[in-house]
């Protein structure tokens, strides 16, 4: 895998110079009637990316592609698909693409080990389990079929399956799905309210099976079950595990026959394609889950084989770099015009920021440039009545992704036509704005004109899907996964570790005895000591 400092490339210098030239979207469109066609890519019947409303021209695009070449992006992509140990600080490969390998072909890691036999074995186990639970053959402690499934996990063991199961709600069968992640007891308590222990199945989803939040929730859920069942043997019928840690699963009391394995080459935030996707498969059926995998696989093939200039993840990654590093944009907005995608921004926050929120390069040296943007967003049209004011007239440059399906699963009157009209209107208004002259021509009161001017020139991508199906959703998620990879490779950082989450975890375990007992507070800072004293007072 390459390690090139992007600052040492010619393209980086050139992009810095190109960024000095002001470009307006109105002029760029006026100068090139073919712009929308030239700056669009399509994955047939699956996904269309229109990137024409970006602050780029052919020279910028050329320099961005040159940056990809000079930083060795092609070799980095090869190393990824070759199963090399590219997650060096954890000494692991990054091989979640094998989980969605739909070809009857091997996927060997760099040491030659084909991972497909184990991948297929777990898929077969998931398929049989889905059939048993969905078909009513899997029963609870008093012989009744399962009605409710509660996934207990956090981070990658929650955000992916939760986002996807919400996105695919129109495909759900009769099982009711719930997700508990927060260690705040309110999350579990509120979820269990109204559930019947005799017909509730818990999925404990944790790669490590040591995560404090997940294990605390799992133990409390087991107490709740056993209080009703009265017999510890009920655990086996009501708890299954998704994990890489068989020893810890057995220690918890879950029969390892009911453990669905995955492997260290599957990163937490890229794990929804693995056994971590079990709640999705239970909700939509195993065939639906396979379609999700096939959509992602289609995007994998595109990413692996398409030339850089026609490669969707590469282009999205490069555009992000243009804004982050050359046009000084600190954040990116994710704006799905589909209510079912309401968790997509939260999902991408982890995927992007846990991956590329790094300030040290692959040689352990401080980077001399910005890395991950801050990712945020809300589904349209809610966002319009909330933060879009700032997008239109604020002082930040905020590139946005509009995501929109052509068809709705809920053909209710003209709702969908209105939703689409809003989505198109917003990207137009952001791009082209409303000038002083236009306002004057409309007869606007002169004293209000300065307040009503929309400067425009706010860039966006539009991602169009025929419909949010398991297949198109799989492709969309994989697109963002590979965009993250592209950016991490060019920024010369390790995208697949997350050491930055460790310190807070360590400190929490030091502080716990100070809250529950008489832990020694003498080494703590004055602020934390005073907050602890106040908490004790109010407890
Ligand atoms: O937040 C840190 C993290 O390690 C994530 O990367 C991961 O997705 C999450 O915790 C949950 O970890 P686990 O699946 O091991 O419980």
Boltz pocket constraint, residues with backbone or C-beta under 6 A from the ligand:
constraints:
  - pocket:
      binder: B
      contacts: [[A, 154], [A, 155], [A, 156], [A, 157], [A, 205], [A, 206], [A, 207], [A, 208], [A, 209], [A, 210], [A, 211], [A, 214], [A, 268], [A, 269], [A, 354], [A, 498], [A, 501]]
      max_distance: 6.0
